[in-house]
Amino acid sequence: MSEKFWLVVQYPLKSAKGSQRDHWLREKVMEYLELSLSDADLGHVDGFDMGTCISDPKKYALNIFCVVTEEERGIALVKRVIKESRLDYTRIKMATMPYGKEETYTLKYAYKKGVTDFSL
């Protein structure tokens, strides 16, 4: 299977610029995920964006983008790394989309039950 997927990890923010802790969190999550994804030969971190949500200008988010080669294993690895590293696992949403296709992201994990919506 050579199909790749975008996998985005999203943290809610209180402001468009984020706090000092939000910036620390971004650095740590990107560092840990890059190491873990490459060690598992599953993909890499492709960057981030931080600020106003496209879908709702009154909401703010930190999005960390990864490219993974196996969707389910990638999701499981990212969840495990964030949880074991204590990087605010209880606040994340994760979504995927086929790589190289203009589609919308599909929510794959949310920090609380009943959450069904996902947008950048």
VEXTI-76213 format. One record per residue (C-alpha): residue number from 0; residue in one letter; chain; x, y, z. Coordinates in Angstrom, 1 decimal. Each point is the difference from the previous one (the first is absolute). Layout:
<balums>
(balum NUM,"a","A",(X,Y,Z))
...
</balums>
This chain:
<balums>
(balum 0,"m","A",(0.0,0.0,0.0))
(balum 1,"s","A",(1.7,3.2,-1.1))
(balum 2,"e","A",(-2.9,2.3,0.7))
(balum 3,"k","A",(0.9,2.9,2.4))
(balum 4,"f","A",(-2.3,2.0,2.3))
(balum 5,"w","A",(0.1,3.4,1.5))
(balum 6,"l","A",(-0.5,-0.4,3.8))
(balum 7,"v","A",(-0.6,3.2,1.9))
(balum 8,"v","A",(0.1,0.4,3.8))
(balum 9,"q","A",(-2.0,2.9,1.2))
(balum 10,"y","A",(0.1,1.8,3.4))
(balum 11,"p","A",(-2.5,2.8,0.9))
(balum 12,"l","A",(1.6,3.3,0.8))
(balum 13,"k","A",(-1.3,3.0,2.0))
(balum 14,"s","A",(1.5,2.6,-2.3))
(balum 15,"a","A",(1.2,0.2,-3.6))
(balum 16,"k","A",(3.7,0.3,1.1))
(balum 17,"g","A",(-0.2,-2.6,2.7))
(balum 18,"s","A",(1.7,0.2,3.4))
(balum 19,"q","A",(3.6,-0.8,0.8))
(balum 20,"r","A",(-1.1,-3.4,1.1))
(balum 21,"d","A",(-1.8,-0.6,-3.4))
(balum 22,"h","A",(3.3,0.8,-1.7))
(balum 23,"w","A",(1.9,-2.4,2.2))
(balum 24,"l","A",(-2.7,-2.6,-0.6))
(balum 25,"r","A",(0.3,0.4,-3.8))
(balum 26,"e","A",(3.8,-0.5,0.2))
(balum 27,"k","A",(-0.2,-3.1,2.2))
(balum 28,"v","A",(-2.8,-1.6,-2.0))
(balum 29,"m","A",(1.8,0.6,-3.3))
(balum 30,"e","A",(3.3,-1.3,1.4))
(balum 31,"y","A",(-1.5,-3.2,1.6))
(balum 32,"l","A",(-2.2,-0.8,-3.0))
(balum 33,"e","A",(2.9,0.5,-2.5))
(balum 34,"l","A",(2.2,-2.4,2.0))
(balum 35,"s","A",(-2.8,-2.6,0.5))
(balum 36,"l","A",(-1.3,0.1,-3.6))
(balum 37,"s","A",(3.5,-0.3,-1.5))
(balum 38,"d","A",(1.0,-2.8,2.4))
(balum 39,"a","A",(-3.1,-2.0,-0.9))
(balum 40,"d","A",(0.6,0.8,-3.7))
(balum 41,"l","A",(-3.6,1.4,-0.1))
(balum 42,"g","A",(0.5,3.5,-1.3))
(balum 43,"h","A",(1.1,3.5,1.2))
(balum 44,"v","A",(-1.2,3.3,1.4))
(balum 45,"d","A",(-0.7,2.4,-2.9))
(balum 46,"g","A",(-0.6,3.3,2.0))
(balum 47,"f","A",(-2.6,1.8,1.9))
(balum 48,"d","A",(-2.3,3.0,0.0))
(balum 49,"m","A",(-1.2,2.0,3.0))
(balum 50,"g","A",(-2.7,2.5,0.1))
(balum 51,"t","A",(-3.6,0.7,-1.0))
(balum 52,"c","A",(-2.1,-3.0,-1.2))
(balum 53,"i","A",(-1.1,0.2,-3.6))
(balum 54,"s","A",(-3.5,-1.2,0.8))
(balum 55,"d","A",(-0.6,2.3,3.0))
(balum 56,"p","A",(2.0,3.2,0.4))
(balum 57,"k","A",(-0.9,0.1,3.7))
(balum 58,"k","A",(1.9,-3.2,0.7))
(balum 59,"y","A",(3.7,-0.6,0.0))
(balum 60,"a","A",(2.1,-3.1,-0.4))
(balum 61,"l","A",(3.4,-1.5,-0.4))
(balum 62,"n","A",(0.2,-2.5,-2.8))
(balum 63,"i","A",(3.0,-2.3,-0.4))
(balum 64,"f","A",(0.1,-1.7,-3.4))
(balum 65,"c","A",(1.6,-3.5,-0.5))
(balum 66,"v","A",(0.2,-2.1,-3.1))
(balum 67,"v","A",(-0.4,-3.7,0.8))
(balum 68,"t","A",(0.2,-3.1,-2.2))
(balum 69,"e","A",(-2.5,-2.1,2.1))
(balum 70,"e","A",(-3.0,1.8,1.3))
(balum 71,"e","A",(-1.1,-2.2,2.9))
(balum 72,"r","A",(3.6,-0.7,1.2))
(balum 73,"g","A",(0.8,3.7,-0.3))
(balum 74,"i","A",(-3.0,1.0,2.1))
(balum 75,"a","A",(0.8,-2.6,2.7))
(balum 76,"l","A",(3.7,1.0,0.2))
(balum 77,"v","A",(-0.9,3.8,0.2))
(balum 78,"k","A",(-2.6,-0.7,2.8))
(balum 79,"r","A",(2.5,-2.1,1.9))
(balum 80,"v","A",(2.9,2.5,-0.3))
(balum 81,"i","A",(-2.1,3.0,1.1))
(balum 82,"k","A",(-1.6,-2.0,2.9))
(balum 83,"e","A",(3.3,-1.5,1.3))
(balum 84,"s","A",(1.8,3.3,-0.4))
(balum 85,"r","A",(-2.8,1.8,1.9))
(balum 86,"l","A",(-0.4,2.6,-2.7))
(balum 87,"d","A",(-3.6,1.0,0.7))
(balum 88,"y","A",(-1.6,-3.2,-1.4))
(balum 89,"t","A",(-3.3,1.0,1.6))
(balum 90,"r","A",(-0.3,3.0,-2.4))
(balum 91,"i","A",(0.7,-1.4,-3.4))
(balum 92,"k","A",(-2.0,-0.8,-3.1))
(balum 93,"m","A",(1.6,-2.0,-2.9))
(balum 94,"a","A",(-1.2,-0.2,-3.5))
(balum 95,"t","A",(1.3,-1.5,-3.3))
(balum 96,"m","A",(-0.3,0.5,-3.7))
(balum 97,"p","A",(1.4,-1.8,-3.0))
(balum 98,"y","A",(3.3,1.6,-1.0))
(balum 99,"g","A",(0.0,1.9,-3.3))
(balum 100,"k","A",(-3.7,0.2,-0.3))
(balum 101,"e","A",(-2.2,3.0,0.5))
(balum 102,"e","A",(-2.4,-1.5,2.6))
(balum 103,"t","A",(-1.1,1.0,3.5))
(balum 104,"y","A",(1.5,-1.4,3.1))
(balum 105,"t","A",(-1.9,-2.8,1.8))
(balum 106,"l","A",(0.0,0.1,3.8))
(balum 107,"k","A",(1.7,-3.2,1.3))
(balum 108,"y","A",(0.4,0.8,3.7))
(balum 109,"a","A",(-1.4,2.7,2.4))
(balum 110,"y","A",(0.9,0.6,3.6))
(balum 111,"k","A",(-3.6,-0.3,1.1))
(balum 112,"k","A",(-3.0,-2.1,-1.0))
(balum 113,"g","A",(-2.6,1.5,-2.2))
(balum 114,"v","A",(2.4,2.3,-1.9))
(balum 115,"t","A",(-0.6,-0.7,-3.7))
(balum 116,"d","A",(1.1,3.1,-1.8))
(balum 117,"f","A",(3.5,0.9,-1.2))
(balum 118,"s","A",(1.3,2.9,-2.0))
(balum 119,"l","A",(3.2,1.9,-0.4))
</balums>
